[in-house]
Amino acid sequence: MPIARIKIISRNVKDAHGIAGQIVEIAKAINIKFKGPVPLPTRRYKVTVRKTPCGDGSHTYERWEMRIHKLIVEIDGSDQALRQVMRIPVPDTVQIEMSLS
């Protein structure tokens, strides 16, 4: 039986864990094997910019940071499970990548 590897990518941790929890609940309800959710390292993008665009005034800076969280869930690739996973409502802040192997 093929294994479906589902990668969940989001800027919001709660949304990512919510989707992963729904996938795990589906796997438990159908009684199939699953692994995860396994957290991958969090990417941090940092940007430092001047507060004054003209360059005059004090030398003050703003620091912005965006964190990208990733989770992996592996489930058996049964048709019933994959159909239910495809029906999960996904928020705009979450991206899902699915691959079968």
Beta strands, then each sheet from edge to edge (+ up, - down):
strand 1: 3-10
strand 2: 34-50
strand 3: 61-76
strand 4: 94-100
sheet 1: 2+ 3- 1+ 4-
end
